[in-house]
Amino acid sequence: MEVLVDTSVWSLALRKKTLTGEEKNIVSELKELILEKRVIIIGP
């Protein structure tokens, strides 16, 4: 299954320097989805 990732998740992963435990879990899941090539990005 492909996953469309919300902008807030990308922002969390790419901009925020200090993460809480829950935020680390979210970023970890995003990394896993990327490695599995399941993330899709839509155009503007």
N, CA, C and O atoms as a Tripos MOL2 file, in Angstrom:
@<TRIPOS>MOLECULE
protein
  176   175    44     0     0
PROTEIN
NO_CHARGES

@<TRIPOS>ATOM
      1 N           0.8340   -1.1610    0.0000 N.3       1 MET1
      2 CA          0.0000    0.0000    0.0000 C.3       1 MET1
      3 C           0.8920    1.2410    0.0000 C.2       1 MET1
      4 O           1.8680    1.3090    0.7470 O.2       1 MET1
      5 N           0.5550    2.2200   -0.8380 N.am      2 GLU2
      6 CA          1.2890    3.4850   -0.8660 C.3       2 GLU2
      7 C           0.6960    4.4450    0.1640 C.2       2 GLU2
      8 O          -0.4830    4.3620    0.5050 O.2       2 GLU2
      9 N           1.5380    5.3560    0.6520 N.am      3 VAL3
     10 CA          1.1230    6.2760    1.7000 C.3       3 VAL3
     11 C           1.4330    7.7020    1.2650 C.2       3 VAL3
     12 O           2.5540    8.0100    0.8600 O.2       3 VAL3
     13 N           0.4240    8.5700    1.3530 N.am      4 LEU4
     14 CA          0.6070    9.9930    1.0990 C.3       4 LEU4
     15 C           0.8970   10.6540    2.4410 C.2       4 LEU4
     16 O           0.0430   10.6690    3.3270 O.2       4 LEU4
     17 N           2.0960   11.1970    2.5890 N.am      5 VAL5
     18 CA          2.5430   11.7530    3.8670 C.3       5 VAL5
     19 C           2.1450   13.2280    3.9540 C.2       5 VAL5
     20 O           2.3900   14.0020    3.0280 O.2       5 VAL5
     21 N           1.5330   13.6020    5.0690 N.am      6 ASP6
     22 CA          1.0980   14.9760    5.3010 C.3       6 ASP6
     23 C           2.2970   15.9070    5.4650 C.2       6 ASP6
     24 O           3.3630   15.4980    5.9240 O.2       6 ASP6
     25 N           2.0970   17.1560    5.0830 N.am      7 THR7
     26 CA          3.1580   18.1670    5.1770 C.3       7 THR7
     27 C           3.7080   18.3020    6.5930 C.2       7 THR7
     28 O           4.9060   18.5170    6.7800 O.2       7 THR7
     29 N           2.8390   18.1760    7.5820 N.am      8 SER8
     30 CA          3.2940   18.3240    8.9710 C.3       8 SER8
     31 C           4.3040   17.2490    9.3570 C.2       8 SER8
     32 O           5.1940   17.4980   10.1710 O.2       8 SER8
     33 N           4.1750   16.0640    8.7820 N.am      9 VAL9
     34 CA          5.1230   14.9720    9.0710 C.3       9 VAL9
     35 C           6.4700   15.2620    8.4160 C.2       9 VAL9
     36 O           7.5190   15.0690    9.0300 O.2       9 VAL9
     37 N           6.4370   15.7300    7.1560 N.am     10 TRP10
     38 CA          7.6880   16.0960    6.4810 C.3      10 TRP10
     39 C           8.4020   17.2060    7.2580 C.2      10 TRP10
     40 O           9.6150   17.1490    7.4600 O.2      10 TRP10
     41 N           7.6410   18.2110    7.6890 N.am     11 SER11
     42 CA          8.2160   19.3220    8.4370 C.3      11 SER11
     43 C           8.8590   18.8400    9.7320 C.2      11 SER11
     44 O           9.9570   19.2680   10.0890 O.2      11 SER11
     45 N           8.1730   17.9580   10.4200 N.am     12 LEU12
     46 CA          8.7090   17.3850   11.6580 C.3      12 LEU12
     47 C          10.0220   16.6710   11.3900 C.2      12 LEU12
     48 O          10.9950   16.8500   12.1230 O.2      12 LEU12
     49 N          10.0500   15.8720   10.3510 N.am     13 ALA13
     50 CA         11.2340   15.0660   10.0510 C.3      13 ALA13
     51 C          12.4060   15.8970    9.5430 C.2      13 ALA13
     52 O          13.5600   15.5840    9.8340 O.2      13 ALA13
     53 N          12.1170   16.9520    8.7860 N.am     14 LEU14
     54 CA         13.1830   17.6850    8.1160 C.3      14 LEU14
     55 C          13.6130   18.9730    8.8140 C.2      14 LEU14
     56 O          14.6990   19.4840    8.5410 O.2      14 LEU14
     57 N          12.7950   19.4970    9.6950 N.am     15 ARG15
     58 CA         13.1150   20.8000   10.2840 C.3      15 ARG15
     59 C          13.3720   20.7910   11.7800 C.2      15 ARG15
     60 O          14.2610   21.4930   12.2630 O.2      15 ARG15
     61 N          12.6090   20.0110   12.5080 N.am     16 LYS16
     62 CA         12.7030   20.0640   13.9610 C.3      16 LYS16
     63 C          13.9710   19.3670   14.4390 C.2      16 LYS16
     64 O          14.2620   18.2440   14.0260 O.2      16 LYS16
     65 N          14.7100   20.0230   15.2960 N.am     17 LYS17
     66 CA         15.9900   19.4870   15.7770 C.3      17 LYS17
     67 C          15.8280   18.5660   16.9840 C.2      17 LYS17
     68 O          16.4550   17.5090   17.0460 O.2      17 LYS17
     69 N          14.9950   18.9600   17.9380 N.am     18 THR18
     70 CA         14.8000   18.1720   19.1440 C.3      18 THR18
     71 C          13.4250   17.5170   19.0850 C.2      18 THR18
     72 O          12.4090   18.1960   18.9390 O.2      18 THR18
     73 N          13.4030   16.1930   19.1990 N.am     19 LEU19
     74 CA         12.1560   15.4500   19.0730 C.3      19 LEU19
     75 C          11.7770   14.7820   20.3830 C.2      19 LEU19
     76 O          12.6380   14.3250   21.1350 O.2      19 LEU19
     77 N          10.4680   14.7320   20.6480 N.am     20 THR20
     78 CA          9.9730   13.9770   21.7980 C.3      20 THR20
     79 C           9.9690   12.4980   21.4170 C.2      20 THR20
     80 O          10.2350   12.1520   20.2660 O.2      20 THR20
     81 N           9.6740   11.6450   22.3610 N.am     21 GLY21
     82 CA          9.6210   10.2130   22.0890 C.3      21 GLY21
     83 C           8.6060    9.8690   21.0130 C.2      21 GLY21
     84 O           8.8930    9.0760   20.1170 O.2      21 GLY21
     85 N           7.4160   10.4630   21.0960 N.am     22 GLU22
     86 CA          6.3760   10.2010   20.1070 C.3      22 GLU22
     87 C           6.7980   10.7090   18.7250 C.2      22 GLU22
     88 O           6.5500   10.0450   17.7190 O.2      22 GLU22
     89 N           7.4270   11.8730   18.6730 N.am     23 GLU23
     90 CA          7.8860   12.4250   17.4010 C.3      23 GLU23
     91 C           8.9750   11.5420   16.7870 C.2      23 GLU23
     92 O           9.0140   11.3650   15.5700 O.2      23 GLU23
     93 N           9.8490   10.9940   17.6130 N.am     24 LYS24
     94 CA         10.8790   10.0740   17.1160 C.3      24 LYS24
     95 C          10.2460    8.8490   16.4790 C.2      24 LYS24
     96 O          10.7260    8.3580   15.4580 O.2      24 LYS24
     97 N           9.1700    8.3540   17.0790 N.am     25 ASN25
     98 CA          8.4620    7.2030   16.5140 C.3      25 ASN25
     99 C           7.8690    7.5400   15.1490 C.2      25 ASN25
    100 O           7.9160    6.7220   14.2300 O.2      25 ASN25
    101 N           7.3160    8.7310   15.0180 N.am     26 ILE26
    102 CA          6.7250    9.1650   13.7480 C.3      26 ILE26
    103 C           7.7960    9.2620   12.6700 C.2      26 ILE26
    104 O           7.6040    8.7820   11.5530 O.2      26 ILE26
    105 N           8.9170    9.8800   13.0020 N.am     27 VAL27
    106 CA         10.0130   10.0260   12.0440 C.3      27 VAL27
    107 C          10.5850    8.6610   11.6770 C.2      27 VAL27
    108 O          10.9360    8.4320   10.5190 O.2      27 VAL27
    109 N          10.6810    7.7670   12.6310 N.am     28 SER28
    110 CA         11.1640    6.4120   12.3670 C.3      28 SER28
    111 C          10.2390    5.6880   11.3910 C.2      28 SER28
    112 O          10.7070    5.0060   10.4790 O.2      28 SER28
    113 N           8.9490    5.8340   11.5770 N.am     29 GLU29
    114 CA          7.9740    5.2070   10.6750 C.3      29 GLU29
    115 C           8.0910    5.8020    9.2770 C.2      29 GLU29
    116 O           7.9940    5.0770    8.2870 O.2      29 GLU29
    117 N           8.2980    7.1120    9.1850 N.am     30 LEU30
    118 CA          8.4800    7.7610    7.8840 C.3      30 LEU30
    119 C           9.7160    7.2010    7.1860 C.2      30 LEU30
    120 O           9.6740    6.8980    5.9930 O.2      30 LEU30
    121 N          10.8040    7.0650    7.9190 N.am     31 LYS31
    122 CA         12.0280    6.5020    7.3390 C.3      31 LYS31
    123 C          11.7910    5.0950    6.8080 C.2      31 LYS31
    124 O          12.2700    4.7400    5.7310 O.2      31 LYS31
    125 N          11.0540    4.3020    7.5640 N.am     32 GLU32
    126 CA         10.7530    2.9360    7.1470 C.3      32 GLU32
    127 C           9.9180    2.9320    5.8650 C.2      32 GLU32
    128 O          10.1730    2.1440    4.9540 O.2      32 GLU32
    129 N           8.9270    3.8100    5.7990 N.am     33 LEU33
    130 CA          8.0920    3.9100    4.5960 C.3      33 LEU33
    131 C           8.9190    4.3240    3.3820 C.2      33 LEU33
    132 O           8.7100    3.8170    2.2800 O.2      33 LEU33
    133 N           9.8560    5.2450    3.5890 N.am     34 ILE34
    134 CA         10.7150    5.6960    2.4910 C.3      34 ILE34
    135 C          11.5900    4.5490    2.0080 C.2      34 ILE34
    136 O          11.6980    4.3180    0.8040 O.2      34 ILE34
    137 N          12.2140    3.8320    2.9310 N.am     35 LEU35
    138 CA         13.0830    2.7150    2.5590 C.3      35 LEU35
    139 C          12.3240    1.6170    1.8250 C.2      35 LEU35
    140 O          12.8790    0.9420    0.9580 O.2      35 LEU35
    141 N          11.0610    1.4430    2.1750 N.am     36 GLU36
    142 CA         10.2200    0.4450    1.5180 C.3      36 GLU36
    143 C           9.6180    0.9690    0.2120 C.2      36 GLU36
    144 O           8.8920    0.2520   -0.4760 O.2      36 GLU36
    145 N           9.9270    2.2240   -0.1220 N.am     37 LYS37
    146 CA          9.4250    2.8820   -1.3430 C.3      37 LYS37
    147 C           7.9010    2.8790   -1.4000 C.2      37 LYS37
    148 O           7.2980    2.6250   -2.4420 O.2      37 LYS37
    149 N           7.2930    3.1700   -0.2390 N.am     38 ARG38
    150 CA          5.8420    3.1960   -0.1550 C.3      38 ARG38
    151 C           5.2890    4.6090   -0.0800 C.2      38 ARG38
    152 O           4.0750    4.8020   -0.1550 O.2      38 ARG38
    153 N           6.1670    5.6030    0.0690 N.am     39 VAL39
    154 CA          5.7240    6.9960    0.1680 C.3      39 VAL39
    155 C           5.4970    7.5470   -1.2360 C.2      39 VAL39
    156 O           6.3010    7.3330   -2.1430 O.2      39 VAL39
    157 N           4.3860    8.2610   -1.3930 N.am     40 ILE40
    158 CA          4.1410    8.9550   -2.6650 C.3      40 ILE40
    159 C           4.0720   10.4520   -2.3910 C.2      40 ILE40
    160 O           3.6880   10.8820   -1.3030 O.2      40 ILE40
    161 N           4.4450   11.2260   -3.3840 N.am     41 ILE41
    162 CA          4.4190   12.6830   -3.2950 C.3      41 ILE41
    163 C           3.5850   13.1970   -4.4610 C.2      41 ILE41
    164 O           3.7980   12.8020   -5.6070 O.2      41 ILE41
    165 N           2.6390   14.0760   -4.1660 N.am     42 ILE42
    166 CA          1.8320   14.6520   -5.2350 C.3      42 ILE42
    167 C           2.4360   15.9780   -5.6780 C.2      42 ILE42
    168 O           3.1720   16.6140   -4.9230 O.2      42 ILE42
    169 N           2.1340   16.3810   -6.8660 N.am     43 GLY43
    170 CA          2.6280   17.6460   -7.3830 C.3      43 GLY43
    171 C           1.8950   18.8200   -6.7620 C.2      43 GLY43
    172 O           0.9260   18.6360   -6.0260 O.2      43 GLY43
    173 N           2.3560   20.0250   -7.0590 N.am     44 PRO44
    174 CA          1.7190   21.2270   -6.5010 C.3      44 PRO44
    175 C           0.3070   21.4270   -7.0360 C.2      44 PRO44
    176 O          -0.3640   22.3900   -6.6660 O.2      44 PRO44
@<TRIPOS>BOND
     1     1     2 1
     2     2     3 1
     3     3     4 2
     4     3     5 am
     5     5     6 1
     6     6     7 1
     7     7     8 2
     8     7     9 am
     9     9    10 1
    10    10    11 1
    11    11    12 2
    12    11    13 am
    13    13    14 1
    14    14    15 1
    15    15    16 2
    16    15    17 am
    17    17    18 1
    18    18    19 1
    19    19    20 2
    20    19    21 am
    21    21    22 1
    22    22    23 1
    23    23    24 2
    24    23    25 am
    25    25    26 1
    26    26    27 1
    27    27    28 2
    28    27    29 am
    29    29    30 1
    30    30    31 1
    31    31    32 2
    32    31    33 am
    33    33    34 1
    34    34    35 1
    35    35    36 2
    36    35    37 am
    37    37    38 1
    38    38    39 1
    39    39    40 2
    40    39    41 am
    41    41    42 1
    42    42    43 1
    43    43    44 2
    44    43    45 am
    45    45    46 1
    46    46    47 1
    47    47    48 2
    48    47    49 am
    49    49    50 1
    50    50    51 1
    51    51    52 2
    52    51    53 am
    53    53    54 1
    54    54    55 1
    55    55    56 2
    56    55    57 am
    57    57    58 1
    58    58    59 1
    59    59    60 2
    60    59    61 am
    61    61    62 1
    62    62    63 1
    63    63    64 2
    64    63    65 am
    65    65    66 1
    66    66    67 1
    67    67    68 2
    68    67    69 am
    69    69    70 1
    70    70    71 1
    71    71    72 2
    72    71    73 am
    73    73    74 1
    74    74    75 1
    75    75    76 2
    76    75    77 am
    77    77    78 1
    78    78    79 1
    79    79    80 2
    80    79    81 am
    81    81    82 1
    82    82    83 1
    83    83    84 2
    84    83    85 am
    85    85    86 1
    86    86    87 1
    87    87    88 2
    88    87    89 am
    89    89    90 1
    90    90    91 1
    91    91    92 2
    92    91    93 am
    93    93    94 1
    94    94    95 1
    95    95    96 2
    96    95    97 am
    97    97    98 1
    98    98    99 1
    99    99   100 2
   100    99   101 am
   101   101   102 1
   102   102   103 1
   103   103   104 2
   104   103   105 am
   105   105   106 1
   106   106   107 1
   107   107   108 2
   108   107   109 am
   109   109   110 1
   110   110   111 1
   111   111   112 2
   112   111   113 am
   113   113   114 1
   114   114   115 1
   115   115   116 2
   116   115   117 am
   117   117   118 1
   118   118   119 1
   119   119   120 2
   120   119   121 am
   121   121   122 1
   122   122   123 1
   123   123   124 2
   124   123   125 am
   125   125   126 1
   126   126   127 1
   127   127   128 2
   128   127   129 am
   129   129   130 1
   130   130   131 1
   131   131   132 2
   132   131   133 am
   133   133   134 1
   134   134   135 1
   135   135   136 2
   136   135   137 am
   137   137   138 1
   138   138   139 1
   139   139   140 2
   140   139   141 am
   141   141   142 1
   142   142   143 1
   143   143   144 2
   144   143   145 am
   145   145   146 1
   146   146   147 1
   147   147   148 2
   148   147   149 am
   149   149   150 1
   150   150   151 1
   151   151   152 2
   152   151   153 am
   153   153   154 1
   154   154   155 1
   155   155   156 2
   156   155   157 am
   157   157   158 1
   158   158   159 1
   159   159   160 2
   160   159   161 am
   161   161   162 1
   162   162   163 1
   163   163   164 2
   164   163   165 am
   165   165   166 1
   166   166   167 1
   167   167   168 2
   168   167   169 am
   169   169   170 1
   170   170   171 1
   171   171   172 2
   172   171   173 am
   173   173   174 1
   174   174   175 1
   175   175   176 2
@<TRIPOS>SUBSTRUCTURE
     1 MET1         2 RESIDUE 1 A MET
     2 GLU2         6 RESIDUE 1 A GLU
     3 VAL3        10 RESIDUE 1 A VAL
     4 LEU4        14 RESIDUE 1 A LEU
     5 VAL5        18 RESIDUE 1 A VAL
     6 ASP6        22 RESIDUE 1 A ASP
     7 THR7        26 RESIDUE 1 A THR
     8 SER8        30 RESIDUE 1 A SER
     9 VAL9        34 RESIDUE 1 A VAL
    10 TRP10       38 RESIDUE 1 A TRP
    11 SER11       42 RESIDUE 1 A SER
    12 LEU12       46 RESIDUE 1 A LEU
    13 ALA13       50 RESIDUE 1 A ALA
    14 LEU14       54 RESIDUE 1 A LEU
    15 ARG15       58 RESIDUE 1 A ARG
    16 LYS16       62 RESIDUE 1 A LYS
    17 LYS17       66 RESIDUE 1 A LYS
    18 THR18       70 RESIDUE 1 A THR
    19 LEU19       74 RESIDUE 1 A LEU
    20 THR20       78 RESIDUE 1 A THR
    21 GLY21       82 RESIDUE 1 A GLY
    22 GLU22       86 RESIDUE 1 A GLU
    23 GLU23       90 RESIDUE 1 A GLU
    24 LYS24       94 RESIDUE 1 A LYS
    25 ASN25       98 RESIDUE 1 A ASN
    26 ILE26      102 RESIDUE 1 A ILE
    27 VAL27      106 RESIDUE 1 A VAL
    28 SER28      110 RESIDUE 1 A SER
    29 GLU29      114 RESIDUE 1 A GLU
    30 LEU30      118 RESIDUE 1 A LEU
    31 LYS31      122 RESIDUE 1 A LYS
    32 GLU32      126 RESIDUE 1 A GLU
    33 LEU33      130 RESIDUE 1 A LEU
    34 ILE34      134 RESIDUE 1 A ILE
    35 LEU35      138 RESIDUE 1 A LEU
    36 GLU36      142 RESIDUE 1 A GLU
    37 LYS37      146 RESIDUE 1 A LYS
    38 ARG38      150 RESIDUE 1 A ARG
    39 VAL39      154 RESIDUE 1 A VAL
    40 ILE40      158 RESIDUE 1 A ILE
    41 ILE41      162 RESIDUE 1 A ILE
    42 ILE42      166 RESIDUE 1 A ILE
    43 GLY43      170 RESIDUE 1 A GLY
    44 PRO44      174 RESIDUE 1 A PRO
